[in-house]
Protein backbone atom coordinates (compact mmCIF):
# COMPACT_ATOMS: atom_id res chain seq x y z
CA UNK A 1 0.00 0.00 0.00
CA UNK A 2 1.34 3.44 -0.94
CA UNK A 3 2.50 5.62 1.94
CA UNK A 4 0.17 8.33 0.62
CA UNK A 5 -2.83 6.11 1.34
CA UNK A 6 -2.62 6.88 5.07
CA UNK A 7 -3.07 10.68 4.85
CA UNK A 8 -6.10 9.98 2.65
CA UNK A 9 -7.41 7.54 5.25
CA UNK A 10 -7.06 10.14 8.02
CA UNK A 11 -8.49 13.01 5.96
CA UNK A 12 -11.55 11.11 4.79
CA UNK A 13 -12.13 9.78 8.33
CA UNK A 14 -12.25 13.32 9.71
CA UNK A 15 -14.52 14.49 6.90
CA UNK A 16 -16.90 11.52 7.29
CA UNK A 17 -16.90 12.00 11.09
CA UNK A 18 -17.97 15.62 10.63
CA UNK A 19 -20.56 14.64 7.98
CA UNK A 20 -22.34 12.40 10.46
CA UNK A 21 -21.86 14.68 13.44
CA UNK A 22 -23.58 17.47 11.53
CA UNK A 23 -26.42 15.15 10.45
CA UNK A 24 -27.23 14.19 14.04
CA UNK A 25 -26.81 17.81 15.09
CA UNK A 26 -29.51 18.78 12.60
CA UNK A 27 -31.69 15.86 13.80
CA UNK A 28 -31.24 17.13 17.37
CA UNK A 29 -32.27 20.61 16.23
CA UNK A 30 -35.44 19.13 14.71
CA UNK A 31 -36.23 16.97 17.78
CA UNK A 32 -35.76 19.96 20.09
CA UNK A 33 -38.12 22.11 18.01
CA UNK A 34 -41.86 22.19 18.65
CA UNK A 35 -43.60 19.20 17.01
CA UNK A 36 -41.72 19.03 13.69
CA UNK A 37 -43.80 17.65 10.81
CA UNK A 38 -43.33 13.95 9.98
CA UNK A 39 -41.86 14.77 6.58
CA UNK A 40 -39.05 17.02 7.87
CA UNK A 41 -36.35 14.42 8.65
CA UNK A 42 -36.87 12.57 5.33
CA UNK A 43 -36.76 15.99 3.63
CA UNK A 44 -33.38 16.69 5.27
CA UNK A 45 -32.03 13.41 3.87
CA UNK A 46 -33.49 14.27 0.46
CA UNK A 47 -31.97 17.76 0.13
CA UNK A 48 -28.56 16.25 0.89
CA UNK A 49 -29.02 13.62 -1.84
CA UNK A 50 -30.35 16.03 -4.47
CA UNK A 51 -26.88 17.57 -4.84
CA UNK A 52 -25.42 14.20 -5.89
CA UNK A 53 -28.06 13.82 -8.60
CA UNK A 54 -28.08 17.36 -9.99
CA UNK A 55 -24.28 17.80 -9.94
CA UNK A 56 -23.46 14.33 -11.29
CA UNK A 57 -22.44 15.53 -14.79
CA UNK A 58 -20.01 18.07 -13.34
CA UNK A 59 -18.42 16.68 -10.17
CA UNK A 60 -16.97 13.57 -11.85
CA UNK A 61 -15.49 15.66 -14.66
CA UNK A 62 -14.10 18.07 -12.07
CA UNK A 63 -12.45 15.24 -10.12
CA UNK A 64 -10.86 13.80 -13.27
CA UNK A 65 -9.75 17.06 -14.88
CA UNK A 66 -8.22 18.59 -11.72
CA UNK A 67 -5.78 17.22 -9.13
CA UNK A 68 -7.98 15.16 -6.82
CA UNK A 69 -6.17 16.38 -3.69
CA UNK A 70 -7.19 19.97 -4.54
CA UNK A 71 -10.77 18.87 -5.22
CA UNK A 72 -10.90 17.22 -1.77
CA UNK A 73 -9.75 20.45 -0.13
CA UNK A 74 -12.38 22.57 -1.91
CA UNK A 75 -15.10 20.05 -1.04
CA UNK A 76 -14.22 20.23 2.66
CA UNK A 77 -14.34 24.02 2.57
CA UNK A 78 -17.85 23.88 1.06
CA UNK A 79 -18.96 21.50 3.82
CA UNK A 80 -17.50 23.86 6.43
CA UNK A 81 -19.46 26.71 4.84
CA UNK A 82 -22.68 24.68 5.19
CA UNK A 83 -21.95 24.13 8.89
CA UNK A 84 -21.34 27.85 9.22
CA UNK A 85 -24.74 28.61 7.68
CA UNK A 86 -26.40 26.34 10.25
CA UNK A 87 -24.50 28.14 13.00
CA UNK A 88 -25.81 31.46 11.67
CA UNK A 89 -29.39 30.20 11.91
CA UNK A 90 -30.08 29.69 8.20
CA UNK A 91 -32.97 27.31 7.42
CA UNK A 92 -31.55 23.77 8.01
CA UNK A 93 -32.94 22.43 4.71
CA UNK A 94 -30.94 25.04 2.79
CA UNK A 95 -27.77 24.85 4.88
CA UNK A 96 -27.69 21.05 4.86
CA UNK A 97 -28.09 21.17 1.07
CA UNK A 98 -24.81 23.14 0.93
CA UNK A 99 -23.14 20.36 2.95
CA UNK A 100 -24.54 17.95 0.36
CA UNK A 101 -22.89 19.94 -2.44
CA UNK A 102 -19.52 19.53 -0.72
CA UNK A 103 -20.15 15.82 -0.21
CA UNK A 104 -21.15 15.37 -3.87
CA UNK A 105 -17.81 16.88 -4.92
CA UNK A 106 -15.82 14.99 -2.26
CA UNK A 107 -16.99 11.48 -3.12
CA UNK A 108 -15.68 11.06 -6.71
CA UNK A 109 -12.34 12.56 -5.73
CA UNK A 110 -12.00 10.33 -2.63
CA UNK A 111 -12.88 7.08 -4.36
CA UNK A 112 -11.37 8.14 -7.69
CA UNK A 113 -7.93 8.62 -6.17
CA UNK A 114 -7.82 5.05 -4.80
CA UNK A 115 -6.82 3.30 -8.07
CA UNK A 116 -3.94 5.79 -8.33
CA UNK A 117 -2.72 4.94 -4.81
CA UNK A 118 -3.43 1.17 -4.90
CA UNK A 119 -3.12 -1.21 -7.85
CA UNK A 120 -5.51 -3.99 -8.85
CA UNK A 121 -4.09 -6.37 -6.24
CA UNK A 122 -4.67 -3.99 -3.32
CA UNK A 123 -7.83 -2.23 -4.53
CA UNK A 124 -10.33 -4.35 -2.56
CA UNK A 125 -8.06 -4.09 0.49
CA UNK A 126 -7.85 -0.30 0.11
CA UNK A 127 -11.64 -0.11 -0.24
CA UNK A 128 -11.98 -2.29 2.84
CA UNK A 129 -9.86 0.15 4.83
CA UNK A 130 -11.75 3.15 3.44
CA UNK A 131 -15.17 1.62 4.09
CA UNK A 132 -14.17 0.39 7.53
CA UNK A 133 -12.76 3.76 8.55
CA UNK A 134 -15.76 5.54 7.06
CA UNK A 135 -18.13 3.42 9.10
CA UNK A 136 -15.97 3.98 12.18
CA UNK A 137 -16.28 7.71 11.45
CA UNK A 138 -20.05 7.29 11.12
CA UNK A 139 -20.14 5.35 14.38
CA UNK A 140 -18.15 7.86 16.40
CA UNK A 141 -19.40 10.94 14.53
CA UNK A 142 -23.07 10.27 15.07
CA UNK A 143 -22.60 9.44 18.78
CA UNK A 144 -20.31 12.39 19.53
CA UNK A 145 -22.37 14.72 17.34
CA UNK A 146 -25.66 13.69 18.96
CA UNK A 147 -24.32 13.96 22.51
CA UNK A 148 -22.65 17.31 21.78
CA UNK A 149 -25.85 18.63 20.15
CA UNK A 150 -27.95 17.53 23.11
CA UNK A 151 -25.68 19.73 25.24
CA UNK A 152 -25.12 22.65 22.85
CA UNK A 153 -26.04 23.01 19.17
CA UNK A 154 -23.51 25.81 18.75
CA UNK A 155 -20.65 23.75 20.19
CA UNK A 156 -21.51 20.80 17.93
CA UNK A 157 -21.61 22.93 14.78
CA UNK A 158 -18.36 24.72 15.64
CA UNK A 159 -16.68 21.35 16.16
CA UNK A 160 -17.78 20.08 12.75
CA UNK A 161 -16.44 23.20 11.05
CA UNK A 162 -13.04 22.67 12.71
CA UNK A 163 -12.97 19.02 11.63
CA UNK A 164 -13.71 19.89 7.99
CA UNK A 165 -10.83 22.39 8.06
CA UNK A 166 -8.41 19.90 9.66
CA UNK A 167 -9.38 17.32 7.03
CA UNK A 168 -8.62 19.86 4.30
CA UNK A 169 -5.22 20.56 5.86
CA UNK A 170 -4.38 16.83 6.09
CA UNK A 171 -5.24 16.43 2.40
CA UNK A 172 -2.31 18.72 1.60
CA UNK A 173 -0.03 15.73 2.34
CA UNK A 174 -1.34 13.83 -0.70
CA UNK A 175 0.62 13.87 -3.97
CA UNK A 176 -0.56 15.67 -7.09
CA UNK A 177 -2.68 13.16 -8.99
CA UNK A 178 -3.31 12.30 -12.62
CA UNK A 179 -5.43 14.69 -14.65
CA UNK A 180 -7.59 13.47 -17.50
CA UNK A 181 -8.13 15.66 -20.56
CA UNK A 182 -11.86 15.76 -21.11
CA UNK A 183 -13.60 16.33 -24.45
CA UNK A 184 -14.95 19.82 -24.99
CA UNK A 185 -18.69 20.35 -25.11
CA UNK A 186 -21.68 19.95 -22.87
CA UNK A 187 -20.92 18.13 -19.62
CA UNK A 188 -24.47 16.74 -19.63
CA UNK A 189 -23.97 15.18 -23.08
CA UNK A 190 -20.56 13.86 -22.02
CA UNK A 191 -22.06 12.40 -18.84
CA UNK A 192 -24.77 10.65 -20.89
CA UNK A 193 -22.16 9.17 -23.24
CA UNK A 194 -20.05 7.98 -20.31
CA UNK A 195 -23.10 6.29 -18.78
CA UNK A 196 -23.82 4.48 -22.05
CA UNK A 197 -20.17 3.42 -22.37
CA UNK A 198 -19.91 2.28 -18.77
CA UNK A 199 -23.14 0.31 -18.75
CA UNK A 200 -22.28 -1.57 -21.95
CA UNK A 201 -20.80 -4.46 -19.96
CA UNK A 202 -22.89 -6.86 -17.82
CA UNK A 203 -20.30 -6.69 -15.02
CA UNK A 204 -20.53 -2.90 -14.71
CA UNK A 205 -24.35 -2.96 -14.93
CA UNK A 206 -24.42 -5.53 -12.15
CA UNK A 207 -22.14 -3.35 -9.98
CA UNK A 208 -24.15 -0.15 -10.57
CA UNK A 209 -27.46 -1.86 -9.81
CA UNK A 210 -26.02 -3.55 -6.73
CA UNK A 211 -24.59 -0.31 -5.34
CA UNK A 212 -27.88 1.49 -5.99
CA UNK A 213 -29.85 -1.22 -4.15
CA UNK A 214 -27.51 -1.10 -1.16
CA UNK A 215 -27.51 2.67 -0.71
CA UNK A 216 -31.24 3.05 -1.35
CA UNK A 217 -31.85 0.47 1.36
CA UNK A 218 -29.34 2.00 3.77
CA UNK A 219 -30.80 5.51 3.39
CA UNK A 220 -34.34 4.26 3.92
CA UNK A 221 -33.37 2.19 6.99
CA UNK A 222 -31.68 5.20 8.59
CA UNK A 223 -34.74 7.40 8.07
CA UNK A 224 -37.18 4.70 9.22
CA UNK A 225 -35.19 4.06 12.41
CA UNK A 226 -35.64 7.71 13.45
CA UNK A 227 -39.40 7.03 13.56
CA UNK A 228 -39.28 3.33 14.54
CA UNK A 229 -36.99 3.56 17.58
CA UNK A 230 -39.15 6.01 19.61
CA UNK A 231 -42.31 4.07 18.75
CA UNK A 232 -41.06 0.53 19.46
CA UNK A 233 -38.00 0.92 21.71
CA UNK A 234 -39.11 4.09 23.52
CA UNK A 235 -36.01 6.15 22.66
CA UNK A 236 -36.49 9.87 23.21
CA UNK A 237 -33.52 11.88 21.87
CA UNK A 238 -30.81 11.98 19.21
CA UNK A 239 -28.29 10.27 21.52
CA UNK A 240 -30.57 7.25 22.02
CA UNK A 241 -31.02 6.81 18.26
CA UNK A 242 -27.28 7.23 17.68
CA UNK A 243 -26.48 4.61 20.35
CA UNK A 244 -28.82 2.17 18.61
CA UNK A 245 -27.24 2.65 15.20
CA UNK A 246 -23.77 2.00 16.66
CA UNK A 247 -24.45 -1.69 16.17
CA UNK A 248 -25.31 -1.23 12.50
CA UNK A 249 -22.05 0.66 12.00
CA UNK A 250 -20.02 -1.93 13.91
CA UNK A 251 -21.47 -4.65 11.70
CA UNK A 252 -20.42 -2.82 8.53
CA UNK A 253 -16.86 -2.58 9.90
CA UNK A 254 -16.86 -6.34 10.50
CA UNK A 255 -18.24 -7.06 7.03
CA UNK A 256 -15.70 -4.72 5.40
CA UNK A 257 -12.86 -6.51 7.21
CA UNK A 258 -14.05 -10.00 6.23
CA UNK A 259 -14.89 -9.41 2.58
CA UNK A 260 -11.41 -9.17 0.91
CA UNK A 261 -10.82 -12.87 1.65
CA UNK A 262 -14.33 -14.00 0.73
CA UNK A 263 -15.31 -11.99 -2.36
CA UNK A 264 -12.42 -11.06 -4.70
CA UNK A 265 -13.12 -8.94 -7.78
CA UNK A 266 -13.06 -12.05 -9.96
CA UNK A 267 -16.15 -13.40 -8.14
CA UNK A 268 -18.26 -10.27 -7.90
CA UNK A 269 -21.54 -12.16 -8.29
CA UNK A 270 -21.07 -13.63 -4.81
CA UNK A 271 -22.32 -10.35 -3.33
CA UNK A 272 -25.85 -11.64 -3.90
CA UNK A 273 -25.47 -13.84 -0.79
CA UNK A 274 -24.93 -11.01 1.75
CA UNK A 275 -27.58 -8.99 -0.13
CA UNK A 276 -30.17 -11.71 0.51
CA UNK A 277 -29.09 -11.92 4.15
CA UNK A 278 -29.36 -8.15 4.57
CA UNK A 279 -32.92 -8.24 3.20
CA UNK A 280 -33.97 -11.03 5.56
CA UNK A 281 -32.46 -9.21 8.53
CA UNK A 282 -34.38 -6.01 7.71
CA UNK A 283 -37.56 -8.08 7.77
CA UNK A 284 -36.38 -9.60 11.06
CA UNK A 285 -35.85 -6.13 12.55
CA UNK A 286 -39.52 -5.35 11.99
CA UNK A 287 -40.40 -8.21 14.39
CA UNK A 288 -38.09 -7.09 17.24
CA UNK A 289 -39.63 -5.30 20.19
CA UNK A 290 -36.80 -4.73 22.67
CA UNK A 291 -33.40 -3.10 22.65
CA UNK A 292 -30.93 -6.02 22.66
CA UNK A 293 -32.60 -8.15 19.95
CA UNK A 294 -32.72 -4.99 17.81
CA UNK A 295 -29.01 -4.34 18.42
CA UNK A 296 -28.06 -7.91 17.45
CA UNK A 297 -30.13 -7.76 14.26
CA UNK A 298 -28.61 -4.39 13.36
CA UNK A 299 -25.10 -5.78 13.94
CA UNK A 300 -25.74 -8.72 11.61
CA UNK A 301 -27.45 -6.47 9.08
CA UNK A 302 -24.42 -4.20 9.00
CA UNK A 303 -22.06 -7.16 8.55
CA UNK A 304 -24.04 -8.34 5.53
CA UNK A 305 -24.16 -4.79 4.17
CA UNK A 306 -20.39 -4.33 4.43
CA UNK A 307 -19.78 -7.59 2.57
CA UNK A 308 -22.31 -6.48 -0.04
CA UNK A 309 -20.99 -3.02 -0.89
CA UNK A 310 -17.17 -3.18 -0.60
CA UNK A 311 -16.51 -5.48 -3.61
CA UNK A 312 -19.03 -3.53 -5.69
CA UNK A 313 -17.24 -0.25 -4.95
CA UNK A 314 -13.86 -1.78 -5.86
CA UNK A 315 -15.20 -3.16 -9.14
CA UNK A 316 -16.75 0.18 -10.10
CA UNK A 317 -13.50 2.03 -9.42
CA UNK A 318 -11.37 -0.43 -11.40
CA UNK A 319 -13.73 -0.52 -14.38
CA UNK A 320 -14.01 3.27 -14.35
CA UNK A 321 -10.24 3.79 -14.01
CA UNK A 322 -9.69 1.68 -17.14
CA UNK A 323 -12.52 3.26 -19.15
CA UNK A 324 -14.24 6.61 -18.48
CA UNK A 325 -12.01 7.72 -15.57
CA UNK A 326 -12.31 6.78 -11.92
CA UNK A 327 -13.79 10.13 -10.88
CA UNK A 328 -16.37 9.96 -13.65
CA UNK A 329 -17.26 6.39 -12.69
CA UNK A 330 -17.78 7.33 -9.04
CA UNK A 331 -19.87 10.38 -10.02
CA UNK A 332 -21.99 8.16 -12.27
CA UNK A 333 -22.33 5.63 -9.44
CA UNK A 334 -23.34 8.46 -7.10
CA UNK A 335 -25.91 9.66 -9.63
CA UNK A 336 -27.64 6.29 -9.87
CA UNK A 337 -27.43 5.39 -6.21
CA UNK A 338 -28.65 8.80 -5.05
CA UNK A 339 -31.57 8.68 -7.48
CA UNK A 340 -32.34 5.29 -5.91
CA UNK A 341 -31.96 6.79 -2.42
CA UNK A 342 -34.25 9.69 -3.26
CA UNK A 343 -36.86 7.27 -4.60
CA UNK A 344 -36.63 5.04 -1.52
CA UNK A 345 -36.74 7.90 0.99
CA UNK A 346 -39.46 9.62 -1.05
CA UNK A 347 -41.43 6.39 -1.15
CA UNK A 348 -41.24 6.08 2.62
CA UNK A 349 -42.20 9.75 3.06
CA UNK A 350 -45.24 9.19 0.84
CA UNK A 351 -46.13 6.02 2.74
CA UNK A 352 -45.84 7.90 6.05
CA UNK A 353 -48.34 10.51 4.83
CA UNK A 354 -50.78 7.63 4.33
CA UNK A 355 -50.17 6.48 7.92
CA UNK A 356 -48.00 3.48 7.06
CA UNK A 357 -46.10 2.76 10.28
CA UNK A 358 -42.32 2.33 10.47
CA UNK A 359 -42.64 -1.36 11.41
CA UNK A 360 -44.63 -2.12 8.26
CA UNK A 361 -42.19 0.01 6.26
CA UNK A 362 -39.22 -2.08 7.50
CA UNK A 363 -40.98 -5.31 6.55
CA UNK A 364 -41.84 -3.99 3.09
CA UNK A 365 -38.32 -2.63 2.52
CA UNK A 366 -36.69 -5.98 3.35
CA UNK A 367 -39.07 -7.89 1.09
CA UNK A 368 -38.50 -5.43 -1.75
CA UNK A 369 -34.69 -5.68 -1.42
CA UNK A 370 -34.88 -9.49 -1.57
CA UNK A 371 -37.05 -9.47 -4.70
CA UNK A 372 -34.99 -6.82 -6.49
CA UNK A 373 -31.71 -8.61 -5.73
CA UNK A 374 -33.23 -11.82 -7.10
CA UNK A 375 -34.33 -9.98 -10.25
CA UNK A 376 -30.91 -8.43 -10.85
CA UNK A 377 -29.09 -11.73 -10.40
CA UNK A 378 -31.50 -13.66 -12.63
CA UNK A 379 -30.94 -11.23 -15.49
CA UNK A 380 -27.17 -11.64 -15.35
CA UNK A 381 -25.98 -15.25 -15.86
CA UNK A 382 -22.94 -16.24 -13.82
CA UNK A 383 -20.73 -16.92 -16.82
CA UNK A 384 -21.34 -13.42 -18.21
CA UNK A 385 -20.76 -11.66 -14.88
CA UNK A 386 -17.55 -13.46 -14.05
CA UNK A 387 -16.07 -13.86 -17.48
CA UNK A 388 -15.48 -10.22 -18.29
CA UNK A 389 -12.51 -8.79 -16.45
CA UNK A 390 -12.48 -5.11 -17.35
ChimeraX attribute file (.defattr): number of C-alpha atoms within 10 A of each C-alpha:
attribute: neighborCount
match mode: 1-to-1
recipient: residues
	/A:1	13
	/A:2	11
	/A:3	9
	/A:4	14
	/A:5	18
	/A:6	15
	/A:7	16
	/A:8	24
	/A:9	19
	/A:10	18
	/A:11	27
	/A:12	26
	/A:13	24
	/A:14	25
	/A:15	29
	/A:16	25
	/A:17	27
	/A:18	32
	/A:19	28
	/A:20	22
	/A:21	29
	/A:22	30
	/A:23	20
	/A:24	27
	/A:25	29
	/A:26	27
	/A:27	21
	/A:28	23
	/A:29	18
	/A:30	18
	/A:31	16
	/A:32	14
	/A:33	9
	/A:34	7
	/A:35	8
	/A:36	12
	/A:37	8
	/A:38	12
	/A:39	14
	/A:40	14
	/A:41	20
	/A:42	20
	/A:43	17
	/A:44	21
	/A:45	23
	/A:46	24
	/A:47	21
	/A:48	25
	/A:49	25
	/A:50	20
	/A:51	21
	/A:52	28
	/A:53	20
	/A:54	15
	/A:55	17
	/A:56	26
	/A:57	22
	/A:58	19
	/A:59	27
	/A:60	30
	/A:61	26
	/A:62	21
	/A:63	32
	/A:64	26
	/A:65	19
	/A:66	17
	/A:67	18
	/A:68	27
	/A:69	23
	/A:70	18
	/A:71	25
	/A:72	27
	/A:73	22
	/A:74	16
	/A:75	24
	/A:76	30
	/A:77	19
	/A:78	20
	/A:79	30
	/A:80	27
	/A:81	19
	/A:82	26
	/A:83	29
	/A:84	19
	/A:85	19
	/A:86	25
	/A:87	18
	/A:88	11
	/A:89	9
	/A:90	14
	/A:91	10
	/A:92	20
	/A:93	18
	/A:94	16
	/A:95	24
	/A:96	25
	/A:97	21
	/A:98	23
	/A:99	28
	/A:100	25
	/A:101	23
	/A:102	26
	/A:103	23
	/A:104	27
	/A:105	28
	/A:106	28
	/A:107	23
	/A:108	30
	/A:109	29
	/A:110	22
	/A:111	24
	/A:112	27
	/A:113	24
	/A:114	24
	/A:115	20
	/A:116	16
	/A:117	19
	/A:118	18
	/A:119	14
	/A:120	14
	/A:121	11
	/A:122	17
	/A:123	25
	/A:124	28
	/A:125	22
	/A:126	25
	/A:127	25
	/A:128	27
	/A:129	19
	/A:130	24
	/A:131	23
	/A:132	24
	/A:133	21
	/A:134	24
	/A:135	26
	/A:136	20
	/A:137	23
	/A:138	26
	/A:139	24
	/A:140	21
	/A:141	27
	/A:142	28
	/A:143	25
	/A:144	22
	/A:145	32
	/A:146	31
	/A:147	23
	/A:148	21
	/A:149	25
	/A:150	19
	/A:151	12
	/A:152	14
	/A:153	21
	/A:154	15
	/A:155	14
	/A:156	25
	/A:157	26
	/A:158	16
	/A:159	17
	/A:160	26
	/A:161	23
	/A:162	15
	/A:163	22
	/A:164	28
	/A:165	19
	/A:166	17
	/A:167	24
	/A:168	25
	/A:169	13
	/A:170	19
	/A:171	24
	/A:172	16
	/A:173	14
	/A:174	18
	/A:175	13
	/A:176	12
	/A:177	16
	/A:178	14
	/A:179	14
	/A:180	17
	/A:181	10
	/A:182	14
	/A:183	9
	/A:184	7
	/A:185	8
	/A:186	11
	/A:187	17
	/A:188	13
	/A:189	11
	/A:190	17
	/A:191	21
	/A:192	14
	/A:193	13
	/A:194	20
	/A:195	17
	/A:196	11
	/A:197	13
	/A:198	22
	/A:199	15
	/A:200	11
	/A:201	16
	/A:202	18
	/A:203	25
	/A:204	21
	/A:205	17
	/A:206	22
	/A:207	25
	/A:208	24
	/A:209	18
	/A:210	25
	/A:211	25
	/A:212	22
	/A:213	23
	/A:214	23
	/A:215	21
	/A:216	23
	/A:217	24
	/A:218	17
	/A:219	20
	/A:220	24
	/A:221	21
	/A:222	17
	/A:223	19
	/A:224	22
	/A:225	18
	/A:226	21
	/A:227	18
	/A:228	22
	/A:229	22
	/A:230	14
	/A:231	15
	/A:232	16
	/A:233	17
	/A:234	13
	/A:235	18
	/A:236	12
	/A:237	18
	/A:238	25
	/A:239	21
	/A:240	18
	/A:241	23
	/A:242	22
	/A:243	19
	/A:244	21
	/A:245	24
	/A:246	21
	/A:247	22
	/A:248	25
	/A:249	26
	/A:250	23
	/A:251	26
	/A:252	29
	/A:253	26
	/A:254	21
	/A:255	27
	/A:256	30
	/A:257	20
	/A:258	15
	/A:259	22
	/A:260	20
	/A:261	9
	/A:262	12
	/A:263	19
	/A:264	18
	/A:265	20
	/A:266	14
	/A:267	14
	/A:268	20
	/A:269	23
	/A:270	19
	/A:271	24
	/A:272	18
	/A:273	13
	/A:274	20
	/A:275	25
	/A:276	21
	/A:277	19
	/A:278	28
	/A:279	26
	/A:280	18
	/A:281	22
	/A:282	25
	/A:283	24
	/A:284	18
	/A:285	20
	/A:286	21
	/A:287	15
	/A:288	16
	/A:289	14
	/A:290	12
	/A:291	14
	/A:292	12
	/A:293	14
	/A:294	21
	/A:295	19
	/A:296	15
	/A:297	22
	/A:298	26
	/A:299	25
	/A:300	22
	/A:301	28
	/A:302	29
	/A:303	27
	/A:304	26
	/A:305	30
	/A:306	31
	/A:307	30
	/A:308	29
	/A:309	27
	/A:310	28
	/A:311	31
	/A:312	26
	/A:313	22
	/A:314	26
	/A:315	25
	/A:316	26
	/A:317	28
	/A:318	23
	/A:319	20
	/A:320	24
	/A:321	21
	/A:322	12
	/A:323	15
	/A:324	21
	/A:325	24
	/A:326	30
	/A:327	30
	/A:328	31
	/A:329	30
	/A:330	27
	/A:331	32
	/A:332	27
	/A:333	26
	/A:334	26
	/A:335	23
	/A:336	23
	/A:337	24
	/A:338	26
	/A:339	21
	/A:340	23
	/A:341	26
	/A:342	24
	/A:343	15
	/A:344	22
	/A:345	25
	/A:346	18
	/A:347	13
	/A:348	24
	/A:349	22
	/A:350	13
	/A:351	15
	/A:352	17
	/A:353	11
	/A:354	9
	/A:355	9
	/A:356	13
	/A:357	16
	/A:358	23
	/A:359	21
	/A:360	14
	/A:361	22
	/A:362	26
	/A:363	19
	/A:364	15
	/A:365	22
	/A:366	23
	/A:367	16
	/A:368	16
	/A:369	22
	/A:370	19
	/A:371	12
	/A:372	15
	/A:373	20
	/A:374	14
	/A:375	11
	/A:376	16
	/A:377	17
	/A:378	10
	/A:379	10
	/A:380	16
	/A:381	12
	/A:382	15
	/A:383	9
	/A:384	11
	/A:385	21
	/A:386	17
	/A:387	12
	/A:388	12
	/A:389	12
	/A:390	14
